[in-house]
Amino acid sequence: MTAFSQFDLFPERVTVERIDAQAAAGERSRVKAIFVVRYERQPGRHQVFNDRHGWYCAEHGPTCPAVAVARSDARHHGRDQDASG
């Protein structure tokens, strides 16, 4: 028999905040989008960028799960300037 915890019954909440890229990085910056992703059960936050290098987490790189969350949020809200990159 498999033991379950309360975490198995309730999915982890994830919050995504979009930061104004031009205000944060400057008008001349090539940053297209900046997101802050927070997971309910994990300390800290993930800063996710979309720029000339593509999509990536500042700390964990492009394979960080927060990147997929930010891209999904951007697509959902019709603001993914570079869905393929």
C-alpha distances in whole Angstrom, upper triangle without the diagonal:
4,7,10,13,16,17,15,16,20,21,24,27,30,33,36,40,43,45,49,50,53,53,51,52,56,58,58,55,53,50,49,46,44,41,39,35,33,29,28,26,28,31,34,35,36,40,40,43,44,48,50,47,44,41,40,38,41,38,36,38,37,34,32,30,32,35,33,33,36,37,35,37,40,40,39,42,44,45,44,47,46,42,43,43
4,6,10,13,14,11,13,17,18,20,24,26,30,32,36,39,42,45,46,50,50,47,49,52,54,55,51,50,46,45,42,40,37,35,31,29,25,24,22,24,27,31,32,32,36,36,39,41,44,46,43,41,38,36,34,37,35,32,34,34,30,29,26,29,31,30,29,33,34,32,33,37,37,35,38,41,42,40,44,42,39,39,40
4,7,10,11,10,12,15,16,18,22,24,28,31,34,38,40,44,45,48,48,46,47,51,53,54,50,49,45,44,41,39,36,33,30,27,23,22,19,22,25,28,30,31,34,35,38,40,43,46,43,41,37,35,33,36,34,31,34,34,30,28,26,28,31,29,28,32,34,32,33,36,36,35,38,40,41,40,43,42,39,40,40
4,7,8,6,8,11,13,15,18,21,25,28,31,34,37,41,42,45,45,43,44,48,50,51,47,46,43,42,38,36,33,30,27,24,20,19,17,19,23,26,27,28,32,32,36,38,41,43,41,38,35,33,31,34,32,30,32,32,28,26,24,25,28,27,26,29,31,29,30,33,33,32,34,37,38,37,41,40,37,38,38
4,5,5,7,9,11,13,16,19,22,26,29,32,35,38,39,43,43,40,42,46,48,49,46,44,41,40,37,34,31,28,24,22,18,16,14,17,20,23,24,26,30,30,34,36,39,42,40,37,34,32,30,32,30,28,31,31,28,25,23,24,27,26,24,28,30,28,28,32,32,31,33,36,37,36,39,39,36,37,37
4,5,5,6,9,11,13,17,20,23,26,30,33,36,38,41,41,38,40,44,46,47,44,43,39,38,35,33,29,26,23,20,16,14,12,16,19,22,23,25,28,29,33,35,38,41,39,37,33,31,29,31,29,28,31,31,28,25,22,23,26,25,23,26,28,26,26,30,31,29,31,34,35,34,38,38,35,36,37
4,5,5,7,7,11,14,17,20,24,27,30,33,34,38,38,35,37,41,43,44,41,40,36,35,32,29,26,23,19,17,13,11,9,13,16,19,20,21,25,26,29,31,35,38,35,33,29,28,25,28,26,24,27,27,24,21,18,19,23,21,19,23,25,23,23,27,28,26,28,31,32,31,35,34,31,33,33
4,6,7,9,13,15,19,22,25,29,31,35,36,40,40,37,39,42,44,46,42,41,37,36,33,31,27,25,21,19,15,14,13,15,19,22,22,23,27,27,30,32,36,38,36,33,30,28,27,29,28,26,28,27,24,22,19,20,23,22,20,23,25,23,24,27,28,26,28,31,32,31,35,34,31,32,33
4,7,10,12,16,19,22,25,29,32,35,36,40,40,38,40,43,45,46,43,42,38,37,33,31,28,26,22,20,16,14,14,17,21,23,24,25,28,28,32,33,37,40,38,35,31,30,28,31,30,28,30,29,27,24,21,22,25,23,21,24,26,23,24,27,28,25,28,31,32,32,35,35,32,34,34
4,6,9,12,15,19,22,25,28,32,33,37,36,35,37,40,41,43,40,39,35,34,30,28,24,22,19,17,13,11,11,15,18,21,21,22,25,25,29,31,34,37,35,32,29,28,26,28,27,26,28,27,25,22,19,19,22,21,18,21,23,21,21,24,25,23,25,28,29,29,33,32,30,32,32
4,6,9,13,16,19,22,25,29,30,34,33,32,34,37,38,40,37,35,32,30,27,25,21,19,16,14,11,10,10,13,16,18,18,19,22,22,25,27,31,33,32,29,25,24,22,25,24,23,24,24,21,19,15,16,19,17,14,18,20,17,17,21,22,20,22,25,26,25,29,29,26,28,28
4,6,10,13,16,20,22,26,27,31,31,29,30,34,36,37,34,33,29,28,24,22,18,16,13,10,7,6,7,10,13,15,14,15,19,19,23,25,28,31,29,27,23,22,20,22,21,20,22,22,20,16,13,13,16,15,13,16,18,16,16,20,21,19,21,24,24,24,27,27,25,27,27
4,7,10,13,17,19,23,25,28,28,26,28,31,33,35,32,31,27,26,22,20,16,14,11,8,6,5,8,10,13,14,13,14,17,18,21,23,27,30,28,26,22,21,19,21,21,20,22,21,20,17,14,12,16,15,12,14,17,15,14,17,19,17,18,22,22,22,25,26,24,26,26
4,7,10,13,16,20,21,25,24,22,24,28,29,31,28,27,23,22,18,16,12,10,7,6,5,6,9,10,12,12,10,11,13,14,17,19,23,26,25,22,18,17,15,18,18,17,19,18,17,14,11,9,12,12,8,10,13,12,11,14,16,15,16,19,19,19,22,22,21,23,23
4,7,10,13,16,18,22,21,19,22,25,26,28,25,25,21,20,16,14,10,8,6,5,7,8,11,12,13,12,10,11,12,13,16,18,21,25,24,21,18,17,15,17,18,18,19,19,19,15,13,10,13,13,9,10,13,12,10,13,15,14,14,17,17,17,20,21,20,23,22
4,7,10,13,15,18,18,16,19,21,23,25,22,21,18,16,12,10,7,6,5,7,9,11,14,14,15,13,10,10,10,10,13,14,18,21,21,18,15,15,13,15,16,17,17,17,17,14,13,9,11,11,8,7,10,10,7,10,13,12,12,15,13,14,17,18,17,20,19
4,6,10,12,15,15,13,16,18,20,22,20,20,16,15,11,9,5,5,7,9,12,14,17,16,16,14,11,10,10,10,12,14,17,21,21,19,16,15,14,15,17,18,18,18,19,17,15,12,13,14,11,9,12,12,9,10,14,13,12,15,13,14,17,18,18,21,20
4,7,8,12,12,11,13,16,17,19,16,16,13,11,8,6,5,7,9,12,15,17,20,19,19,16,13,12,10,9,10,11,14,18,19,16,14,14,14,15,17,19,18,18,20,17,17,13,13,14,12,9,11,12,9,9,13,13,11,13,10,12,13,15,16,19,18
4,6,9,8,7,10,12,14,16,14,14,11,10,7,5,6,7,11,14,17,19,22,21,20,17,13,12,10,10,10,12,14,17,18,17,15,15,14,14,17,19,19,19,21,19,19,15,15,17,15,11,14,16,13,12,16,16,14,15,12,14,15,17,18,21,19
4,6,5,6,8,10,10,13,12,13,10,9,7,7,9,11,14,17,21,23,26,25,24,20,17,16,13,13,11,12,13,17,18,17,16,17,17,16,20,22,21,21,23,22,22,18,17,19,18,14,16,18,15,13,17,17,15,15,12,14,14,16,18,21,20
4,6,5,6,7,8,10,8,9,6,6,5,6,9,12,15,18,22,24,27,25,24,21,17,15,12,11,9,9,10,13,15,14,14,15,15,14,18,20,19,18,21,20,21,18,16,19,18,14,15,18,16,13,17,18,16,16,13,13,13,15,17,19,17
4,6,5,5,5,8,7,9,8,8,9,9,13,15,19,22,25,28,31,29,27,24,21,19,15,15,12,12,12,15,17,17,17,18,18,17,21,23,22,22,25,24,25,21,20,22,21,18,18,21,19,16,20,21,19,18,15,16,14,17,19,22,20
4,6,5,7,10,10,12,11,11,11,10,13,15,19,21,25,27,30,28,26,23,20,19,15,16,14,15,15,18,20,20,19,19,19,18,21,24,23,23,26,25,26,22,21,24,22,19,20,23,20,18,22,23,20,20,17,18,17,20,22,25,23
4,6,9,11,9,12,9,11,10,9,11,12,16,19,22,25,27,25,23,20,17,16,12,13,12,13,13,16,18,18,17,17,16,15,18,20,20,21,24,22,23,20,19,22,21,17,19,22,19,18,21,23,20,21,17,18,18,19,22,24,21
4,7,8,6,8,7,10,10,9,12,14,18,21,24,27,29,27,25,21,18,17,13,13,11,12,11,14,15,16,16,16,16,14,17,20,19,20,23,22,23,20,19,22,22,18,19,22,21,19,22,24,22,22,18,18,17,18,21,23,20
4,6,5,9,9,11,12,12,16,18,21,24,28,30,33,30,29,25,22,20,17,17,14,15,13,15,17,18,19,19,19,18,21,24,22,23,26,25,27,24,22,25,25,21,22,25,23,21,24,26,23,23,19,20,18,20,23,24,22
4,6,8,9,11,12,14,17,20,23,26,30,33,35,33,31,28,25,23,19,19,16,15,13,15,18,19,19,21,21,20,24,26,24,24,28,27,28,25,23,26,26,22,22,25,23,21,23,25,23,22,18,19,17,19,22,24,22
4,7,9,11,13,15,19,21,25,28,31,34,36,34,33,29,26,24,20,19,16,15,12,13,16,17,19,20,21,20,23,25,23,24,27,27,29,26,24,26,27,23,23,26,25,22,24,27,25,23,20,20,17,18,22,23,21
4,5,8,11,12,16,18,21,25,28,31,33,31,29,26,23,20,16,15,12,11,9,10,13,14,15,16,17,16,20,22,20,20,24,23,25,22,20,23,23,20,20,23,22,19,22,25,23,22,18,17,15,16,19,20,18
4,6,9,11,15,18,21,24,27,31,33,30,29,26,23,20,16,14,11,9,6,7,10,11,13,14,16,16,19,21,18,18,21,22,23,21,18,21,22,18,17,21,20,17,20,23,21,20,16,15,12,13,16,17,14
4,6,7,11,14,17,21,24,27,29,27,26,22,19,16,13,11,7,6,4,7,9,10,10,12,13,13,17,18,16,15,19,19,20,17,15,18,18,15,14,18,17,14,17,20,18,17,14,13,11,11,14,16,13
4,7,10,14,16,20,23,26,29,27,26,23,20,17,13,11,8,5,5,8,11,10,10,12,14,15,18,19,17,16,19,19,19,17,14,16,16,13,12,15,14,11,14,16,15,14,10,9,7,9,12,14,12
4,7,10,13,17,20,23,25,23,23,20,16,14,10,8,6,5,7,11,12,10,9,11,12,13,16,17,15,14,17,16,17,14,12,14,13,10,10,13,12,9,12,14,13,13,9,8,8,10,12,14,12
4,7,10,13,17,20,22,20,20,16,13,10,7,6,5,6,9,13,13,12,10,10,10,10,14,15,14,14,16,15,15,12,11,13,12,9,10,13,12,10,14,15,14,15,12,11,12,13,14,16,14
4,6,10,13,16,19,17,17,14,10,8,6,5,6,9,12,16,15,13,10,10,9,11,13,14,14,14,15,13,13,9,9,11,10,6,9,11,9,9,13,14,13,15,12,12,13,14,15,17,16
4,7,10,13,15,14,13,10,7,6,5,6,9,12,15,19,18,16,13,12,9,10,12,13,14,14,16,13,13,9,10,12,10,8,12,13,11,12,16,16,15,18,15,15,17,18,18,20,19
4,7,10,12,11,11,9,6,5,7,7,11,14,17,20,19,17,13,12,10,11,12,13,14,14,14,11,10,6,9,10,8,7,11,12,10,12,15,15,15,18,16,16,18,19,18,20,19
4,7,9,8,8,7,5,6,9,11,14,17,21,24,22,20,17,15,12,14,13,14,16,16,16,12,11,8,11,13,10,10,14,14,13,15,18,18,18,21,20,19,22,22,21,23,22
4,6,5,7,8,7,9,12,13,17,20,23,26,25,22,19,17,14,16,15,15,17,17,16,13,11,9,13,13,10,12,15,15,14,17,19,19,20,23,22,21,24,24,23,25,24
4,6,8,10,10,12,15,17,21,23,27,30,28,26,22,21,18,19,18,18,21,21,20,16,14,13,16,17,14,15,19,18,17,20,22,21,22,25,24,24,27,28,26,28,27
4,7,10,11,13,17,19,22,25,28,31,29,27,24,21,18,20,18,18,21,21,20,16,14,14,17,18,15,18,21,20,20,23,25,24,25,28,27,27,30,30,28,30,29
4,7,8,10,14,16,20,23,26,29,27,25,21,19,15,17,15,14,18,19,17,14,13,12,16,17,15,17,20,20,19,22,24,24,25,28,27,26,29,28,27,28,27
4,7,10,13,16,20,23,26,29,27,25,22,19,15,16,14,14,18,20,19,15,15,13,17,19,17,18,21,22,21,23,26,26,26,29,27,27,29,29,28,29,28
4,7,10,13,16,20,23,26,24,23,19,16,13,13,11,13,16,18,18,14,14,12,15,17,16,16,19,20,19,21,24,24,24,27,25,25,27,26,26,28,26
4,7,10,13,16,19,22,21,19,16,13,10,10,10,11,14,15,15,12,12,9,12,14,13,12,16,17,16,18,21,21,21,23,21,21,23,23,22,24,22
4,6,10,13,16,19,17,16,12,10,6,7,7,8,10,12,12,9,10,7,9,12,11,10,13,15,14,15,18,19,19,21,19,18,20,19,19,21,19
4,7,10,13,16,15,14,11,8,6,6,8,9,10,11,13,10,12,8,9,12,12,10,12,15,14,14,17,19,18,20,17,16,17,17,18,19,17
4,7,10,13,12,10,7,6,4,6,9,9,9,9,11,9,10,7,6,10,9,7,9,12,12,11,14,16,16,17,14,13,14,14,14,15,13
4,6,10,9,8,6,6,6,7,11,12,10,9,13,12,13,10,8,11,12,9,10,13,13,12,14,17,16,17,13,12,12,11,13,14,11
4,7,7,5,4,7,9,10,14,14,12,10,13,13,15,12,9,12,13,10,9,13,13,10,13,16,15,15,11,9,9,8,10,11,8
4,5,5,7,9,11,12,15,16,13,12,15,16,18,16,13,15,16,13,13,16,16,14,16,19,18,17,14,11,10,9,12,12,9
4,5,9,11,14,14,17,17,14,13,17,18,20,18,15,17,19,16,15,19,19,17,18,22,21,20,16,14,11,10,13,12,9
4,7,8,11,12,14,14,11,10,13,15,17,16,13,16,18,16,14,18,19,17,19,22,22,21,18,15,13,11,13,12,8
4,7,10,12,15,14,10,8,12,13,15,14,10,12,15,12,11,15,16,14,15,18,19,18,15,12,11,8,9,9,5
4,7,10,12,11,8,6,9,10,11,10,7,9,11,9,8,12,13,11,13,16,17,16,14,11,11,9,9,9,6
4,6,9,8,5,4,7,7,10,9,6,9,11,10,10,13,14,14,16,18,19,19,16,14,14,13,13,13,10
4,5,5,5,6,8,6,9,7,6,10,11,10,11,14,15,15,17,19,20,21,18,16,17,16,16,16,14
4,6,6,9,11,9,12,10,10,14,14,13,15,18,18,17,20,22,22,23,20,18,19,18,18,19,16
4,6,9,11,9,12,11,11,15,15,15,17,19,20,20,23,24,25,26,23,21,22,21,21,21,18
4,7,7,6,9,9,9,13,14,14,15,18,19,19,22,23,24,25,23,21,22,20,20,19,17
4,6,6,10,10,8,12,14,13,14,17,18,18,20,22,23,24,21,18,19,17,17,16,13
4,6,8,9,7,9,12,11,11,14,16,16,17,20,21,21,19,16,17,14,13,13,10
4,6,8,7,8,11,12,12,14,17,17,18,20,22,22,21,18,19,17,15,14,13
4,5,6,8,9,10,12,13,15,16,18,19,21,22,20,18,19,18,16,16,15
4,5,5,7,9,10,11,13,15,16,17,19,20,19,17,19,18,16,16,15
4,5,5,6,9,10,10,12,14,15,17,18,17,15,17,16,15,16,15
4,5,5,6,8,10,11,12,14,15,16,15,12,14,13,12,13,11
4,6,5,6,9,10,10,12,14,15,14,12,14,13,11,12,12
4,6,5,6,9,10,10,12,14,14,12,15,15,13,15,15
4,5,5,6,9,10,11,12,11,9,12,12,11,13,13
4,5,5,6,8,10,10,9,7,10,9,7,10,10
4,5,5,6,9,10,10,8,12,12,9,12,13
4,5,5,6,9,8,8,12,13,11,14,15
4,5,5,6,5,5,8,10,9,12,13
4,5,5,6,5,9,10,8,11,13
4,6,8,8,12,13,11,15,17
4,6,8,11,13,12,16,17
4,6,9,11,10,14,16
4,6,9,9,13,14
4,6,6,9,10
4,6,9,9
4,6,6
4,6
4
